[in-house]
Amino acid sequence: MRVWGLPKWGEEARALALAVPLIALLIVSFAAPIGLLLARAVYDPTIGEALPLTAQALDRSTGANVPDDAVFAALVADLRQDQANGTAFELAKALNARLPGARSQVLKTVRLVASGADASRQALIDALPFWGERRTWATVRGGVHGLTSFYLLSALDLRWTDDGAIGAAPPEEAVFLRVFARTFFIAAVVTLATLALGFPLAWLIANASPRWSMVLLALVLLPFWTSIIVRTAAWTVLLQKYGLINDALVWLGVARDHFDLMYSRIGLVLAMTHIQLPFTLLPIFSVMRSIQPSQLRAAYSLGARPMTVFLRVYLPQVLPGVMAGCLLTFILCLGYFITPALIGGASDQLISNFIAGYVNVDLNWEMAAALSFVLLVSTLALYFAFARFLGLDRFKLV
């Protein structure tokens, strides 16, 4: 609706001005924090700030092996300054993230330098062979500059080799691709389980009488009245070895003994399916409710069989709701944290649990940012591929 007296461009400027506060709020409270976090996946100035003289000396030196005396002299000067500034521990921690075992070696070197002992190149190598290894200096060279690809490569189980090429990480360190595969597999299983349960239930609600439809829909929405933590805690009670589910299975004769459902993948899938069921069901129900029964009766009157009517008339109209519900459930499952932490076993932790561990326990924000970046890119790629092949314009959430 045009405002009288304002040209068209004036109306657009007025509408944009009204949206500016909301846009600014989204940038400050949502986009900027996420951008700053993801930037830490490729930017880590800790080593470069702790070893400025060493960085300059390395730029002047040649070769990829153990550097000359000038670099070692710069290293000793930097370590003395770090000891005085109280930043030696941060340097040791940053190097240890890139090279396991480096923390203790760096702290020993700091104590050696502070004691006034001989800190020449050969003396350091004799006292701590760590500084005579090619891999050590390859790690230092890769860390003295702020921009780094180390964490993103680590999130993909890759690393820079001593020869300057990208290679696979050692088997004992290659864990993240398995965790990503596990996360996507569990998300897919939960999505299929919610579809198998939600589709017939949505049909029942859409075709029931108005009274029963309201009752069934209220039961579906009932879990939303409690938080996800409460629902997960309830499942920890139900899934105990002598809990209600095991007792019911034994009483019905389905099982002779109690199962270990707690801290298992089966228990995790059951809990996640219960929590995600409404997210898959509601888009399907909203589409089913809009389908006119007269279309099905017309197909029957023309001689179509029930399966033909379902596949040729009913399912194509329901498919947009199915796609929207499944995509919503799948993406939400990729970010699950509470339920795997409380119900899943050690081999069932998802990528979000690793991200939380790096943030809260290891205080390694760079690795957490790298894993978050890979998860975000994977999710966006999946979404756009889904939209490209199945048609984004067909999605219906309500």
Phi, psi and omega per residue, in radians:
M1 nan 2.187 -3.091
R2 -1.417 2.495 3.053
V3 -1.503 2.265 -3.058
W4 -1.093 2.269 3.077
G5 1.648 -0.154 -3.133
L6 -1.847 2.313 3.028
P7 -1.164 2.985 -3.081
K8 -1.074 -0.727 -3.133
W9 -1.164 -0.494 3.096
G10 -1.197 -0.661 3.089
E11 -1.134 -0.714 3.123
E12 -1.136 -0.700 3.104
A13 -1.146 -0.671 3.119
R14 -1.144 -0.733 3.107
A15 -1.134 -0.699 3.114
L16 -1.146 -0.673 3.125
A17 -1.110 -0.612 3.112
L18 -1.208 -0.498 -3.122
A19 -1.548 -0.175 -3.086
V20 -1.015 -0.810 3.127
P21 -1.020 -0.711 3.126
L22 -1.173 -0.724 3.120
I23 -1.101 -0.760 3.133
A24 -1.096 -0.704 3.115
L25 -1.103 -0.737 3.132
L26 -1.134 -0.664 3.140
I27 -1.186 -0.796 -3.054
V28 -1.260 -0.722 -3.013
S29 -1.671 -0.234 -3.054
F30 -2.224 -1.084 -3.023
A31 -1.182 -0.799 -3.082
A32 -1.110 -0.843 3.110
P33 -1.048 -0.712 3.129
I34 -1.143 -0.737 3.119
G35 -1.095 -0.726 3.122
L36 -1.141 -0.670 3.106
L37 -1.144 -0.831 -3.101
L38 -1.156 -0.490 3.121
A39 -1.122 -0.489 -3.135
R40 -1.220 -0.215 3.073
A41 -1.216 -0.417 -3.101
V42 -2.162 0.083 -3.119
Y43 -2.386 2.045 3.124
D44 -2.503 1.687 -3.058
P45 -1.520 0.096 -3.007
T46 -1.018 -0.867 -3.083
I47 -1.199 -0.745 3.136
G48 -1.105 -0.658 3.117
E49 -1.262 -0.510 3.140
A50 -1.448 -0.400 -3.093
L51 -2.226 1.030 -3.105
P52 -1.179 -0.730 3.130
L53 -1.180 -0.672 3.104
T54 -1.103 -0.694 3.117
A55 -1.071 -0.757 3.122
Q56 -1.140 -0.730 3.138
A57 -1.149 -0.652 3.117
L58 -1.172 -0.618 3.104
D59 -1.121 -0.530 -3.135
R60 -1.491 -0.354 -3.111
S61 -1.452 2.833 3.125
T62 -2.125 2.768 3.119
G63 1.598 2.789 -3.101
A64 -1.893 0.071 -3.126
N65 -1.582 -2.808 3.122
V66 -1.126 2.218 -3.038
P67 -1.259 -3.107 -3.044
D68 -1.538 -3.000 -3.082
D69 -1.113 -0.609 -3.102
A70 -1.071 -0.688 3.132
V71 -1.194 -0.702 3.117
F72 -1.150 -0.655 3.079
A73 -1.105 -0.714 3.097
A74 -1.148 -0.668 3.104
L75 -1.076 -0.779 3.138
V76 -1.099 -0.732 3.116
A77 -1.105 -0.733 3.119
D78 -1.130 -0.731 -3.120
L79 -1.152 -0.644 3.082
R80 -1.121 -0.725 3.127
Q81 -1.189 -0.659 3.099
D82 -1.130 -0.664 3.100
Q83 -1.108 -0.695 3.132
A84 -1.218 -0.624 -3.112
N85 -1.490 -0.185 -3.110
G86 1.339 0.405 -3.119
T87 -1.876 0.130 -3.106
A88 -1.125 -0.654 -3.116
F89 -1.145 -0.675 3.120
E90 -1.118 -0.676 3.085
L91 -1.098 -0.808 -3.139
A92 -1.072 -0.701 3.137
K93 -1.155 -0.746 -3.130
A94 -1.141 -0.712 3.106
L95 -1.200 -0.623 -3.141
N96 -1.156 -0.538 3.096
A97 -1.137 -0.534 -3.134
R98 -1.610 -0.552 -3.082
L99 -2.354 1.721 -3.097
P100 -0.960 2.332 -3.118
G101 1.653 -0.113 -3.094
A102 -1.275 -0.451 -3.069
R103 -1.029 -0.893 -3.112
S104 -1.143 -0.633 -3.131
Q105 -1.171 -0.712 3.136
V106 -1.173 -0.746 3.140
L107 -1.156 -0.637 3.052
K108 -1.107 -0.683 3.125
T109 -1.149 -0.699 3.112
V110 -1.079 -0.749 3.124
R111 -1.166 -0.648 3.121
L112 -1.130 -0.770 3.136
V113 -1.150 -0.703 -3.118
A114 -1.205 -0.433 -3.122
S115 -1.318 -0.194 -3.136
G116 1.481 0.173 3.126
A117 -1.259 2.958 3.132
D118 -1.056 2.148 -3.084
A119 -2.112 0.556 3.068
S120 -1.257 3.004 -3.095
R121 -0.998 -0.923 -3.081
Q122 -1.188 -0.635 3.137
A123 -1.127 -0.718 3.116
L124 -1.132 -0.729 -3.127
I125 -1.179 -0.659 3.120
D126 -1.185 -0.709 -3.120
A127 -1.307 -0.665 -3.110
L128 -2.358 1.626 -3.135
P129 -0.994 -0.252 3.096
F130 -0.917 -0.683 -3.097
W131 -1.391 -0.076 3.080
G132 -1.771 0.109 -3.119
E133 -1.648 2.461 -3.125
R134 -1.126 -0.637 -3.103
R135 -1.145 -0.606 3.139
T136 -1.050 -0.826 -3.085
W137 -1.327 -0.449 3.012
A138 -1.148 -0.649 3.095
T139 -1.196 -0.739 3.125
V140 -1.118 -0.760 3.126
R141 -1.067 -0.660 3.141
G142 -1.330 -0.225 -3.079
G143 -1.873 -0.233 -3.070
V144 -1.308 -0.266 3.073
H145 -1.760 2.465 -3.024
G146 -1.073 -0.817 -3.136
L147 -1.288 2.303 -3.079
T148 -2.576 2.596 3.045
S149 -1.864 0.125 -3.028
F150 -1.054 -0.826 -3.022
Y151 -1.246 -0.676 3.092
L152 -1.139 -0.707 3.087
L153 -1.133 -0.695 3.119
S154 -1.098 -0.638 3.117
A155 -1.138 -0.340 3.105
L156 -1.853 0.259 -3.131
D157 1.055 0.670 3.070
L158 -2.132 2.928 3.138
R159 -2.818 2.787 3.009
W160 -1.412 2.260 3.101
T161 -1.448 2.983 3.129
D162 -1.120 -0.357 3.136
D163 -1.544 0.040 3.124
G164 1.488 0.244 3.105
A165 -1.888 2.865 3.115
I166 -1.639 2.182 3.138
G167 -2.370 3.051 3.142
A168 -1.264 2.529 3.078
A169 -1.238 2.723 3.086
P170 -0.987 2.603 -3.090
P171 -0.959 -0.629 -3.124
E172 -1.255 -0.264 3.126
E173 -1.858 -0.190 -3.094
A174 -1.511 1.584 -3.084
V175 -2.130 -0.406 -2.922
F176 -1.288 -0.633 3.106
L177 -1.113 -0.644 3.081
R178 -1.143 -0.675 3.140
V179 -1.188 -0.732 3.085
F180 -1.080 -0.774 3.121
A181 -1.073 -0.729 3.102
R182 -1.098 -0.719 -3.137
T183 -1.094 -0.816 -3.133
F184 -1.200 -0.606 3.134
F185 -1.161 -0.835 -3.135
I186 -1.129 -0.684 3.104
A187 -1.082 -0.684 3.123
A188 -1.185 -0.725 3.128
V189 -1.107 -0.779 3.130
V190 -1.111 -0.697 3.124
T191 -1.084 -0.790 3.119
L192 -1.146 -0.655 3.130
A193 -1.155 -0.748 3.114
T194 -1.163 -0.589 3.099
L195 -1.189 -0.736 3.141
A196 -1.108 -0.620 3.113
L197 -1.486 -0.665 -3.013
G198 -1.332 -0.582 -3.089
F199 -1.102 -0.947 3.126
P200 -1.143 -0.592 3.117
L201 -1.178 -0.666 3.078
A202 -1.119 -0.693 3.095
W203 -1.109 -0.718 3.136
L204 -1.105 -0.759 -3.135
I205 -1.164 -0.709 -3.085
A206 -1.212 -0.479 -3.071
N207 -1.847 0.009 3.102
A208 -1.367 2.947 3.072
S209 -1.142 2.740 -3.104
P210 -0.933 -0.664 -3.117
R211 -1.154 -0.886 -3.127
W212 -1.223 -0.530 3.088
S213 -1.093 -0.719 3.108
M214 -1.147 -0.676 -3.131
V215 -1.161 -0.828 -3.128
L216 -1.132 -0.699 3.131
L217 -1.148 -0.645 3.092
A218 -1.125 -0.671 3.099
L219 -1.151 -0.621 3.102
V220 -1.171 -0.692 -3.107
L221 -1.442 -0.148 -3.085
L222 -0.996 -0.708 3.131
P223 -1.054 -0.426 3.125
F224 -1.162 -0.246 -3.136
W225 -1.334 -0.218 3.110
T226 -2.109 2.738 -3.122
S227 -1.318 2.849 -3.135
I228 -1.142 -0.496 3.110
I229 -1.172 -0.721 3.128
V230 -1.143 -0.734 3.132
R231 -1.145 -0.694 3.108
T232 -1.165 -0.703 3.103
A233 -1.096 -0.635 3.093
A234 -1.114 -0.663 3.114
W235 -1.194 -0.530 3.077
T236 -1.114 -0.495 3.074
V237 -1.351 -0.765 -3.086
L238 -1.165 -0.562 -3.012
L239 -1.608 0.048 3.118
Q240 -1.048 2.740 -3.086
K241 -1.039 -0.568 3.071
Y242 -2.026 0.634 3.104
G243 -1.515 -2.998 -3.039
L244 -1.150 -0.701 -3.093
I245 -1.172 -0.811 3.113
N246 -1.113 -0.729 3.110
D247 -1.091 -0.694 -3.140
A248 -1.169 -0.699 3.131
L249 -1.131 -0.696 3.118
V250 -1.214 -0.730 -3.132
W251 -1.118 -0.640 3.138
L252 -1.395 -0.146 -3.140
G253 1.450 0.150 3.123
V254 -1.220 -0.611 -3.121
A255 -2.293 2.576 3.098
R256 -1.507 -0.478 -3.113
D257 -2.357 2.919 -3.119
H258 -1.373 2.442 3.131
F259 -1.572 2.744 3.021
D260 -1.599 1.399 -3.106
L261 -1.459 -0.485 3.122
M262 -1.297 2.488 -3.096
Y263 1.010 0.748 3.108
S264 -2.384 2.851 -3.137
R265 -1.222 -0.589 3.110
I266 -1.090 -0.806 3.107
G267 -1.102 -0.668 3.122
L268 -1.118 -0.769 3.136
V269 -1.132 -0.701 3.114
L270 -1.059 -0.828 -3.109
A271 -1.147 -0.769 -3.132
M272 -1.171 -0.615 3.112
T273 -1.123 -0.745 3.118
H274 -1.092 -0.724 -3.096
I275 -1.234 -0.639 -3.044
Q276 -1.577 -0.168 -3.071
L277 -0.941 -0.801 3.140
P278 -1.084 -0.567 -3.112
F279 -1.193 -0.521 3.071
T280 -1.466 -0.656 -3.033
L281 -1.243 -0.758 -2.987
L282 -1.095 -0.784 3.070
P283 -1.090 -0.647 3.116
I284 -1.150 -0.766 -3.140
F285 -1.088 -0.701 -3.118
S286 -1.109 -0.568 3.113
V287 -1.374 -0.738 3.125
M288 -1.041 -0.642 -3.118
R289 -1.133 -0.439 -3.093
S290 -1.539 -0.123 -3.130
I291 -1.415 2.237 -3.118
Q292 -1.372 2.247 3.093
P293 -1.057 -0.403 -3.122
S294 -1.122 -0.480 3.110
Q295 -1.132 -0.720 3.141
L296 -1.223 -0.704 3.123
R297 -1.119 -0.619 3.116
A298 -1.151 -0.691 3.118
A299 -1.142 -0.720 3.097
Y300 -1.095 -0.715 -3.099
S301 -1.168 -0.392 3.104
L302 -1.549 0.072 3.036
G303 1.705 0.144 -3.129
A304 -1.301 2.503 3.085
R305 -1.408 2.806 -3.096
P306 -0.954 -0.754 -3.135
M307 -1.153 -0.656 3.107
T308 -1.144 -0.723 3.109
V309 -1.089 -0.724 -3.134
F310 -1.141 -0.798 -3.054
L311 -1.347 -0.589 -3.016
R312 -1.726 -0.394 -3.059
V313 -2.040 -0.881 -2.996
Y314 -1.393 -0.908 -3.038
L315 -1.076 -0.750 3.124
P316 -1.025 -0.557 3.128
Q317 -1.366 -0.505 -3.135
V318 -1.449 -0.369 -3.013
L319 -0.969 -0.698 3.097
P320 -1.017 -0.701 3.092
G321 -1.182 -0.656 3.094
V322 -1.103 -0.777 -3.138
M323 -1.102 -0.783 -3.115
A324 -1.124 -0.789 -3.125
G325 -1.142 -0.753 -3.141
C326 -1.172 -0.723 3.136
L327 -1.140 -0.719 3.120
L328 -1.093 -0.800 3.137
T329 -1.128 -0.761 -3.098
F330 -1.092 -0.786 -3.120
I331 -1.163 -0.701 3.117
L332 -1.129 -0.647 3.141
C333 -1.158 -0.495 3.139
L334 -1.124 -0.457 -3.111
G335 -1.812 0.272 -3.113
Y336 -1.153 2.399 -3.141
F337 -2.274 -0.917 -3.030
I338 -1.103 -0.869 -3.062
T339 -1.107 -0.830 3.067
P340 -1.097 -0.582 -3.121
A341 -1.182 -0.624 -3.069
L342 -1.629 -0.516 -3.027
I343 -1.959 -0.636 -3.089
G344 -1.251 2.647 3.081
G345 -1.434 -3.037 -3.119
A346 -1.111 -0.530 -3.132
S347 -1.616 0.153 -3.117
D348 -2.095 0.225 3.117
Q349 -1.285 2.388 -3.110
L350 -1.614 3.064 -3.049
I351 -1.112 -0.531 3.119
S352 -1.133 -0.556 3.081
N353 -1.166 -0.644 3.087
F354 -1.197 -0.693 3.114
I355 -1.093 -0.775 3.115
A356 -1.114 -0.644 3.106
G357 -1.113 -0.727 3.117
Y358 -1.176 -0.533 -3.139
V359 -1.397 -0.807 -2.984
N360 -1.605 -0.516 -3.046
V361 -1.837 -1.009 -3.064
D362 -1.420 -0.288 -3.087
L363 0.975 0.605 3.121
N364 -1.818 1.430 -3.079
W365 -1.165 -0.524 -3.125
E366 -1.143 -0.763 3.121
M367 -1.192 -0.673 3.082
A368 -1.091 -0.701 3.122
A369 -1.149 -0.684 3.139
A370 -1.135 -0.778 3.104
L371 -1.121 -0.687 3.099
S372 -1.105 -0.693 3.138
F373 -1.117 -0.801 3.140
V374 -1.104 -0.730 3.121
L375 -1.122 -0.732 3.133
L376 -1.114 -0.806 -3.137
V377 -1.113 -0.712 3.123
S378 -1.110 -0.728 -3.140
T379 -1.159 -0.770 3.126
L380 -1.135 -0.695 3.115
A381 -1.098 -0.731 3.108
L382 -1.107 -0.745 -3.117
Y383 -1.104 -0.836 -3.099
F384 -1.207 -0.594 3.061
A385 -1.143 -0.729 3.096
F386 -1.066 -0.795 -3.124
A387 -1.199 -0.583 -3.099
R388 -1.212 -0.755 -3.034
F389 -1.538 -0.470 -3.098
L390 -1.890 -0.187 3.065
G391 1.616 1.884 -3.133
L392 -1.167 -0.549 -3.096
D393 -1.219 -0.171 -3.141
R394 -1.584 -0.154 -3.118
F395 -1.183 2.376 3.074
K396 -2.389 2.043 3.118
L397 -1.650 -0.495 -3.141
V398 -2.359 nan nan
